[in-house]
């Protein structure tokens, strides 16, 4: 009985600890890259309103008709992708932290 309890306590041996820390650091680095990419993509996008021109109404232009294929729409799509990747990585990182709460990593 005591041996089985000691096995549970000593679950975190050195190879598991090394893998655990490597995965955590990799996720942190990937989250930082995704966050930095999202910030840069948002900074590259133009504002939604064009200042005082918004008061006068809208005019149909070639750019307005082809907005779906423009650089702005691609930047918006990549921003959404970066933020989705960041959210998934954050959730995975949180889930990996739960075993550390159950038992100390030595």
Backbone as numpy.savetxt, mean C-alpha at the origin, in Angstrom:
# Nx Ny Nz CAx CAy CAz Cx Cy Cz
3.47 -33.53 29.37 2.64 -32.33 29.37 3.51 -31.07 29.37
4.50 -31.05 30.25 5.38 -29.88 30.33 6.19 -29.74 29.05
6.61 -30.87 28.48 7.37 -30.81 27.24 6.54 -30.19 26.11
5.27 -30.53 26.04 4.43 -29.95 24.99 4.24 -28.46 25.20
4.14 -28.03 26.46 4.05 -26.59 26.74 5.34 -25.87 26.37
6.48 -26.50 26.65 7.76 -25.89 26.29 7.92 -25.79 24.77
7.38 -26.78 24.06 7.44 -26.71 22.60 6.64 -25.53 22.07
5.50 -25.27 22.68 4.68 -24.12 22.27 5.42 -22.82 22.57
6.04 -22.75 23.74 6.76 -21.53 24.12 7.97 -21.32 23.22
8.65 -22.40 22.86 9.85 -22.29 22.03 9.53 -22.39 20.54
8.31 -22.06 20.17 7.88 -22.11 18.77 8.74 -21.19 17.90
9.11 -20.07 18.48 9.87 -19.08 17.73 11.36 -19.40 17.80
11.80 -20.41 17.07 13.23 -20.69 17.04 13.92 -19.74 16.08
15.22 -19.87 15.97 15.98 -18.86 15.23 15.62 -18.80 13.75
15.35 -19.93 13.10 15.03 -19.89 11.68 13.67 -19.25 11.44
12.71 -19.51 12.32 11.40 -18.89 12.18 11.51 -17.39 12.45
12.32 -17.02 13.43 12.50 -15.59 13.73 13.12 -14.86 12.54
14.14 -15.46 11.94 14.80 -14.83 10.80 13.82 -14.63 9.65
13.02 -15.64 9.36 12.02 -15.53 8.30 10.98 -14.49 8.65
10.55 -14.48 9.90 9.55 -13.52 10.36 10.04 -12.09 10.18
11.26 -11.81 10.62 11.81 -10.47 10.48 12.04 -10.09 9.02
12.49 -11.05 8.22 12.72 -10.77 6.79 11.42 -10.41 6.09
10.35 -11.14 6.39 9.05 -10.84 5.78 8.55 -9.48 6.25
8.69 -9.19 7.55 8.24 -7.90 8.07 8.99 -6.74 7.42
10.31 -6.84 7.33 11.09 -5.76 6.73 10.78 -5.61 5.24
10.57 -6.73 4.55 10.21 -6.68 3.14 8.87 -5.98 2.95
7.90 -6.30 3.80 6.59 -5.65 3.69 6.68 -4.15 3.99
7.49 -3.78 4.97 7.64 -2.36 5.29 8.27 -1.61 4.12
9.28 -2.21 3.49 9.93 -1.56 2.34 8.96 -1.44 1.17
8.19 -2.51 0.91 7.21 -2.45 -0.18 6.11 -1.43 0.09
5.69 -1.31 1.36 4.69 -0.29 1.71 5.25 1.11 1.52
6.51 1.31 1.88 7.13 2.63 1.69 7.22 2.98 0.21
7.59 2.02 -0.61 7.68 2.26 -2.06 6.30 2.58 -2.64
5.27 1.81 -2.23 3.91 2.05 -2.73 3.40 3.42 -2.27
3.69 3.80 -1.03 3.25 5.10 -0.52 3.96 6.24 -1.25
5.25 6.09 -1.47 6.01 7.12 -2.19 5.52 7.25 -3.63
5.24 6.13 -4.28 4.72 6.16 -5.65 3.35 6.83 -5.69
2.51 6.54 -4.71 1.18 7.16 -4.67 1.28 8.67 -4.48
2.18 9.11 -3.62 2.37 10.55 -3.40 2.85 11.22 -4.68
3.81 10.62 -5.34 4.34 11.21 -6.58 3.27 11.25 -7.66
2.49 10.17 -7.79 1.43 10.15 -8.80 0.35 11.20 -8.52
0.02 11.39 -7.27 -0.98 12.42 -6.93 -0.43 13.80 -7.22
0.84 14.01 -6.94 1.44 15.33 -7.20 1.52 15.64 -8.69
1.64 14.61 -9.52 1.73 14.82 -10.96 0.38 15.14 -11.61
-0.71 14.80 -10.93 -2.04 15.00 -11.51 -2.45 16.47 -11.41
-3.12 16.96 -12.46 -3.63 18.33 -12.38 -4.86 18.39 -11.48
-5.20 19.59 -11.03 -6.39 19.77 -10.19 -7.66 19.50 -10.96
-8.73 19.17 -10.25 -10.01 18.90 -10.92 -10.65 20.16 -11.49
-10.56 21.26 -10.79 -11.15 22.49 -11.30 -10.06 23.35 -11.92
-10.41 24.06 -12.93 -9.45 24.91 -13.62 -9.59 26.37 -13.20
-9.87 26.60 -11.95 -9.96 27.95 -11.42 -11.25 28.63 -11.82
-11.17 29.86 -12.31 -12.33 30.67 -12.65 -13.07 30.13 -13.88
-12.41 29.31 -14.68 -13.07 28.74 -15.86 -14.24 27.84 -15.48
-14.23 27.27 -14.29 -15.30 26.39 -13.87 -16.63 27.14 -13.72
-16.59 28.44 -13.47 -17.81 29.23 -13.30 -18.53 29.47 -14.63
-17.80 29.52 -15.71 -18.38 29.82 -17.01 -19.01 28.64 -17.71
-18.91 27.47 -17.17 -19.45 26.29 -17.83 -18.34 25.47 -18.47
-18.73 24.41 -19.09 -17.73 23.54 -19.71 -17.84 23.65 -21.21
-16.75 23.44 -21.85 -16.75 23.43 -23.31 -16.18 22.10 -23.77
-16.74 21.57 -24.84 -16.26 20.32 -25.37 -14.97 20.55 -26.13
-13.96 19.84 -25.76 -12.68 19.92 -26.46 -12.27 18.50 -26.82
-11.28 18.41 -27.64 -10.75 17.09 -27.99 -10.23 16.40 -26.74
-9.59 17.16 -25.87 -9.06 16.59 -24.63 -10.19 16.07 -23.76
-11.28 16.81 -23.70 -12.42 16.38 -22.89 -13.08 15.12 -23.41
-13.13 14.99 -24.74 -13.75 13.80 -25.34 -12.89 12.56 -25.14
-11.59 12.73 -25.15 -10.66 11.60 -25.06 -10.00 11.50 -23.69
-10.71 11.93 -22.67 -10.14 11.93 -21.33 -9.84 10.52 -20.83
-10.59 9.54 -21.29 -10.39 8.16 -20.87 -9.05 7.59 -21.31
-8.48 8.15 -22.37 -7.20 7.66 -22.88 -6.07 8.63 -22.61
-6.31 9.62 -21.81 -5.30 10.65 -21.59 -4.30 10.23 -20.52
-3.27 11.00 -20.40 -2.25 10.77 -19.38 -2.85 10.93 -18.00
-3.78 11.86 -17.86 -4.43 12.09 -16.57 -5.17 10.85 -16.09
-5.87 10.18 -17.00 -6.60 8.97 -16.60 -5.65 7.84 -16.24
-4.52 7.76 -16.93 -3.52 6.75 -16.61 -2.90 7.01 -15.24
-2.62 8.28 -14.95 -2.09 8.62 -13.63 -3.10 8.28 -12.53
-4.37 8.54 -12.82 -5.42 8.22 -11.84 -5.52 6.72 -11.62
-5.44 5.94 -12.70 -5.51 4.50 -12.58 -4.32 3.96 -11.78
-3.10 4.45 -12.06 -1.93 3.99 -11.33 -1.96 4.43 -9.87
-2.57 5.56 -9.59 -2.73 6.00 -8.20 -3.63 5.03 -7.45
-4.72 4.64 -8.07 -5.65 3.70 -7.43 -4.96 2.35 -7.22
-4.19 1.91 -8.19 -3.47 0.64 -8.05 -2.45 0.71 -6.91
-1.70 1.79 -6.83 -0.71 1.94 -5.75 -1.37 1.97 -4.38
-2.49 2.65 -4.27 -3.18 2.71 -2.99 -3.80 1.37 -2.62
-4.28 0.62 -3.61 -4.82 -0.71 -3.33 -3.71 -1.66 -2.88
-2.56 -1.59 -3.53 -1.41 -2.40 -3.12 -0.98 -2.03 -1.70
-0.96 -0.75 -1.41 -0.59 -0.29 -0.07 -1.57 -0.81 0.98
-2.86 -0.79 0.67 -3.87 -1.28 1.61 -3.71 -2.78 1.84
-3.50 -3.55 0.77 -3.33 -5.00 0.92 -2.08 -5.32 1.73
-0.98 -4.62 1.45 0.25 -4.86 2.21 0.08 -4.50 3.68
-0.65 -3.44 3.97 -0.89 -3.05 5.36 -1.72 -4.10 6.09
-2.71 -4.67 5.42 -3.53 -5.71 6.03 -2.70 -6.97 6.29
-1.88 -7.35 5.31 -1.01 -8.52 5.48 -0.03 -8.29 6.62
0.54 -7.09 6.68 1.49 -6.76 7.76 0.80 -6.85 9.12
-0.42 -6.36 9.21 -1.16 -6.44 10.48 -1.43 -7.88 10.87
-1.82 -8.69 9.90 -2.10 -10.10 10.19 -0.84 -10.82 10.67
0.30 -10.48 10.10 1.55 -11.11 10.53 1.98 -10.67 11.92
1.47 -9.54 12.40 1.83 -9.07 13.74 1.05 -9.80 14.83
-0.02 -10.48 14.50 -0.84 -11.15 15.52 -0.06 -12.24 16.26
0.76 -13.10 15.60 1.51 -14.09 16.38 2.52 -13.45 17.34
3.02 -12.29 17.02 3.96 -11.62 17.92 3.27 -11.20 19.21
1.98 -10.96 19.15 1.22 -10.61 20.35 1.03 -11.85 21.22
0.85 -13.03 20.58 0.61 -14.25 21.34 1.84 -14.70 22.10
2.98 -14.54 21.51 4.20 -14.98 22.17 5.35 -14.08 21.80
6.26 -13.83 22.72 7.36 -12.92 22.42 8.34 -13.52 21.41
8.83 -12.68 20.54 9.85 -13.07 19.59 11.19 -12.78 20.23
11.97 -13.81 20.43 13.25 -13.63 21.13 14.38 -13.48 20.17
